[in-house]
Amino acid sequence: MDEITTTTLLELSKTVATNAATVSNLWMMVATALVFIMHLGFASLESGLTQAKNATNILFKNLFVICMGILTYYVIGFELMYPGSGIALLGGPDAHSPPLAYANGAYTYYTDFLFQAMFAATTATIVSGAVAERIKLPAFMLFATVFVAFVYPSLGEWKWGGGWLDQLGFYDFAGSTLVHGVGGAAAFVGAWMLGARNGKYTSPEGSSNALPGSNLPLAMIGGMLLWLGWFGFNGGSVLSADPLTTSIVLVTTCLSAAAGGVTAMFISCFQTSGKPDFTMALNGVLAGLVGITAGADVISPGASLVVGSIAGIIVVASVITLDQVLKIDDPVGAISVHMTCGIWGTLAVGIFSSEHSFLIQLAGTSAYIFSAATAAYVIFKTIDKFYGIRVSQEEEEIGLDIAEHGMVAYFNPHAHNE
């Protein structure tokens, strides 16, 4: 009787563990799909906030990034970021191996690879928006390939791969710095090296001229798709279907986003004679999302409101400073949303979580931003030396859709009659 009871309990325990692994693996796959959707969000947001004559170019770059990001992460990125995990191209774990043998039974090797690949591609997508409307397409494609294949996974290993910053105690739950800060730093370097778009700073006083976006409804769709995708970006970073942790993460994520949006709405009024700026408000939501990403699991819901509100203030101040003081032309506000608020969010972990040191957070963030910016400079400078990174003035004037692709995103029936 005792023998039968023991055997039955062992089988029951194994069944429960297998079922838990199945549920967690399913949630990770859903989260992967949500992060994948974010690339459609980025494409829509960038297309909406830039000029119509460059929309096809924006779409092409975003499509290229997700395709090349997955391929390079498959060939080399996963192994660079997680040494010893095994390069999938050369044969990872057998597809039929027991799921409990990987990640303590939380999910499978292949689910892990695909989830992480979505993050890798995001770093180059951030750069796309900041350098929009004047970078040569082949130059961007080469930069994105090298940056995603080598720079992002090498830096990611420092924390998520168990490297020196992880051992130091640095904390970044879902990538305020590892993804957004790294991508934002590269975006800053790219926008600075390219210079401003034609017509951006032509007034005698040197003030900024507005180059309005072509489709604000599309930008709104993009922003909301990004918010939706963040359910997977942060929620999936729990790396299991643990109900308590996952639900808290989603709550802090949404509270921070909402607080960032509302704060940016009101702050922007001071810059537009009492009229709220929609694009600032939208970037305020994204700022709140980026800001909470580093500590979504260790910052309380109440504190997440503070994190998001401050992110909403910071993103407006950063956009104005970059545009009017530093004369860095960022058509979509990517640098302010991702780099500036990514830094804030990572430092916020050291402020609002007693478990983590502010000084270590500061040291880790500084190391990441400096290293990413340096790597981006070397890559861009090398490409510029041998090929060039900026299109000609004539190509910029007619638009990159025609100059680079020979097609337009929006058909104008009257154009044939002019």
Secondary structure, DSSP 8 states (H G I E B T S, - for coil): -HHHHHHHHHHHHHHHHHHHHHHHHHHHHHHHHHHHHHHHHHHHHHHHHS-GGGHHHHHHHHHHHHHHHHHHIIIIIHHHHSTTS--GGGT-S-TTS-GGGSGGGTS-HHHHHHHHHHHHHHHHHHHHHHTTTTB-HHHHHHHHHHIIIIIHHHHHTTTTTS-HHHHHT---SS-IIIIIIHHHHHHHHHHHHH---TTSS-STT--------S-HHHHHHHHHHHHHHHHHHHHGGG-S--HHHHHHHHHHHHHHHHHHHHHHHHHHHTTTTT---HHHHHHHHHHHHHHHHTTTTTS-HHHHHHHHHHHHHHHHHHHHIIIIIS----TT-HIIIIIIHHHHHHHHHHHH-TTS-HHHHHHHHHHHHHHHHHHHHHHHHHHHHHT-SB--HHHHHH-HIIIIIS--SS--TTGGG-
